[in-house]
Amino acid sequence: MSNFRFITLLLIFALISSCAGPSTQRISIDSEALDAETRLQKKLSLQKIKARYERLQKVGYPILKKFFRVM
């Protein structure tokens, strides 16, 4: 009987605590800092795209050159 009461109490506690909403509060972000971060992320993204494209050209061009030379 004691185990049944404990399990019931545990279940009730779990159900009640799962109904609680998030209590995270939003912070205010400076718009200038947000714009600067956005520009930085775009710049880094473009640099990564450019580096991947250059690597593709460096690796792919010799392969294509040899392929068409064989044909």
N, C-alpha and C positions, 0 to 999 in steps of 0.2 A: 504494500500500500504506500509505503514511503517513496519508493521509486516512481510510482505512478504520479504522485503529487509533485515530485521534483521535476519529472519530465513535463508535466502540464504547466508548471510554473515557468520552466525554461522556454517552452513553446510560446506561452503568452508574452514573455519578455522579448523573445525574438520577433514576434509579430508586431508588437508595439514599437520596438526600436527600428524596424524596417520601414515604418511609415514616416519617419522623420525626414524632412526635406534637407537639402544642402544648406549649409550655413556659411558658405564661402562668400566673402564680400569682394566686389570688384574694386580694383584700385584705379585711380585716375592716372592716365598716361599723358605726358606732355606731347602735344601734337607735333612740335618740332622734332622731338626725339623719335617719335614714331615715323615721321617722314624721312629722317636720316637713316633709320634702321631699314625702312622700305627700300630706299635708294641703295644702301649697302647690300642688301639681299639680292636685289636685281643685278647689281654689278657682279657679285660673286657667282650668281647663276649664269650670267652671260660668259664670264671667264671659264666656267666649267664646261659650258656648251662648246666654246671655242677650242678648249684643250681636247675635248673628246673628238671634235671634228678634225683637228690637226692630227691626232693619233690615228683616226680612221684613214685619213689620206696617206699618212706615212706608212701604214701597214697595208692598206688596200691597193694603193697604186702599183707597187711592185708586183703584187699577185696578179692584178688585171693585166699588166704589161706582159708578164710571162705567159699568161693564158692566151692572149691574142697573138703573141709571137709564135706559139705552138700551132695555132690554127692556120 
